[in-house]
Amino acid sequence: MNEDEILETFKLFDQEGSGIKCKDIGTVMRSLGVGAKEKQLKEFITQASQKGSFVSFPDFMEYVKKAQSALTDDSAVNKEAIQGMQVGILRFFEKMSQKKIRENPPDMVKIADIKHLLSAGGEKMSEEEIEEMSKQIRQSCRVEDGRVSFDDFVKMLSG
């Protein structure tokens, strides 16, 4: 995503030309598809609040760059977490044995199980965010009988 696209989205939230509200940093980032961690968003809001109640585009752009570099640094951790998510779904929701998961893991998981995990564990997502993700899953992934291809789901997350 280039700076012009980011500026265009920023301007949608900056109606008066004075910047976006500090509390809206996370909302604008998510609308750009930048998934900053909650801890990092709190740091950005704290930094921005020290300068005033609004965030200018250059400052926002710095936050976007920091968030994107943190996500890149975490890519190995993210892959491990995603694999753990798949095993967790199969083990706890599907009641499959570890042996069966290792030998023949199914490629489809229930969308409801993914939604439950996203709302309950780690950095919890809001109902609105989960419903938006459900729409994205149905639009861009192979879905059958309320189940999604886990590989398609992972591609959607990383794409």
C-alpha positions as CSV (number, residue, x, y, z in Angstrom):
1,M,0.0,0.0,0.0
2,N,1.5,3.3,-1.0
3,E,1.4,6.6,0.8
4,D,-1.2,8.1,-1.5
5,E,-3.7,5.3,-0.7
6,I,-3.0,5.8,3.0
7,L,-3.5,9.5,2.7
8,E,-6.8,9.0,0.9
9,T,-8.1,6.8,3.7
10,F,-6.7,9.2,6.4
11,K,-8.7,12.1,4.8
12,L,-11.9,10.1,5.0
13,F,-11.5,10.2,8.8
14,D,-10.1,13.7,8.8
15,Q,-13.2,15.6,7.9
16,E,-12.1,19.0,9.1
17,G,-8.4,18.9,8.0
18,S,-7.1,19.1,11.5
19,G,-6.0,15.4,11.8
20,I,-7.7,12.4,13.2
21,K,-8.6,12.0,16.8
22,C,-6.0,10.1,18.8
23,K,-8.6,7.4,19.9
24,D,-9.2,6.7,16.1
25,I,-5.7,5.6,15.3
26,G,-6.6,1.9,15.5
27,T,-9.8,2.3,13.6
28,V,-8.0,4.1,10.7
29,M,-5.2,1.5,10.7
30,R,-7.7,-1.4,10.6
31,S,-9.5,0.2,7.7
32,L,-6.2,0.2,5.9
33,G,-5.7,-3.5,6.7
34,V,-2.9,-2.7,9.1
35,G,-3.3,-5.0,12.1
36,A,-1.4,-3.3,14.9
37,K,-1.4,-5.1,18.3
38,E,-3.4,-3.6,21.1
39,K,-0.4,-2.8,23.2
40,Q,1.2,-1.0,20.3
41,L,-1.9,1.0,19.6
42,K,-2.0,2.2,23.2
43,E,1.6,3.4,22.8
44,F,0.7,5.3,19.6
45,I,-2.3,6.9,21.3
46,T,-0.2,7.9,24.3
47,Q,2.5,9.4,22.1
48,A,-0.1,11.2,19.9
49,S,-1.9,12.5,23.0
50,Q,1.3,14.2,24.2
51,K,1.1,16.5,21.1
52,G,-2.6,17.2,21.4
53,S,-6.0,15.7,20.7
54,F,-5.4,15.2,17.0
55,V,-2.9,13.2,14.9
56,S,-1.4,14.7,11.8
57,F,-0.9,12.6,8.7
58,P,3.0,12.6,8.9
59,D,2.7,11.3,12.5
60,F,0.0,8.7,11.5
61,M,2.3,7.6,8.6
62,E,5.1,6.9,11.1
63,Y,2.7,4.8,13.3
64,V,1.7,2.8,10.2
65,K,5.3,2.1,9.3
66,K,6.1,1.0,12.9
67,A,3.1,-1.2,13.0
68,Q,3.9,-2.8,9.6
69,S,7.6,-3.4,10.6
70,A,6.4,-5.0,13.9
71,L,4.1,-7.4,11.9
72,T,7.0,-8.3,9.6
73,D,9.3,-9.0,12.5
74,D,6.6,-11.2,14.0
75,S,6.0,-13.3,10.9
76,A,7.7,-16.5,12.2
77,V,5.7,-16.1,15.4
78,N,2.5,-15.5,13.5
79,K,3.0,-18.7,11.4
80,E,3.5,-20.7,14.5
81,A,0.4,-19.1,16.1
82,I,-1.7,-19.9,13.1
83,Q,-0.6,-23.5,13.0
84,G,-1.4,-23.6,16.7
85,M,-4.8,-22.2,16.0
86,Q,-5.6,-24.9,13.5
87,V,-4.4,-27.7,15.8
88,G,-6.4,-26.1,18.7
89,I,-9.6,-26.0,16.6
90,L,-9.2,-29.6,15.5
91,R,-8.3,-30.8,19.0
92,F,-10.8,-28.9,21.2
93,F,-13.7,-28.3,18.9
94,E,-13.5,-31.3,16.6
95,K,-12.3,-33.6,19.4
96,M,-9.6,-35.2,17.1
97,S,-6.7,-37.0,18.6
98,Q,-3.2,-35.6,18.3
99,K,-2.3,-38.7,16.2
100,K,-5.1,-38.1,13.7
101,I,-4.2,-34.4,13.4
102,R,-0.6,-35.3,12.6
103,E,-1.5,-38.0,10.2
104,N,-4.5,-36.6,8.3
105,P,-5.5,-33.1,9.3
106,P,-8.7,-32.0,7.6
107,D,-8.4,-28.9,5.5
108,M,-11.8,-27.4,6.5
109,V,-12.7,-25.9,9.9
110,K,-15.9,-24.4,11.2
111,I,-16.3,-20.7,10.8
112,A,-18.1,-20.6,14.1
113,D,-15.0,-22.1,15.8
114,I,-12.7,-19.4,14.3
115,K,-15.2,-16.7,15.4
116,H,-15.2,-18.2,18.9
117,L,-11.4,-18.2,19.2
118,L,-11.1,-14.6,17.9
119,S,-13.6,-13.3,20.4
120,A,-12.3,-15.3,23.4
121,G,-8.5,-15.5,23.3
122,G,-5.5,-13.3,23.0
123,E,-6.2,-9.9,21.6
124,K,-10.0,-10.1,21.5
125,M,-11.8,-8.8,18.5
126,S,-15.0,-6.9,18.8
127,E,-18.3,-8.3,17.4
128,E,-18.2,-5.8,14.5
129,E,-14.6,-6.9,13.6
130,I,-15.6,-10.6,13.8
131,E,-18.6,-10.1,11.6
132,E,-16.5,-8.1,9.1
133,M,-14.0,-11.0,9.0
134,S,-16.8,-13.5,8.6
135,K,-18.0,-11.5,5.5
136,Q,-14.4,-11.5,4.1
137,I,-14.1,-15.3,4.7
138,R,-17.3,-16.0,2.8
139,Q,-16.2,-13.7,-0.1
140,S,-12.6,-14.8,-0.5
141,C,-12.3,-18.4,0.8
142,R,-13.7,-21.8,-0.1
143,V,-16.7,-22.3,2.2
144,E,-18.8,-25.5,2.4
145,D,-21.6,-26.1,5.0
146,G,-20.3,-23.5,7.5
147,R,-16.7,-24.6,7.2
148,V,-13.8,-22.7,5.6
149,S,-10.6,-24.0,4.0
150,F,-8.0,-23.2,6.6
151,D,-5.4,-22.6,3.9
152,D,-7.7,-20.1,2.2
153,F,-8.3,-18.4,5.6
154,V,-4.5,-18.1,6.3
155,K,-4.0,-16.7,2.7
156,M,-6.8,-14.1,3.4
157,L,-5.1,-13.1,6.6
158,S,-1.6,-12.7,5.1
159,G,-2.8,-11.2,1.8
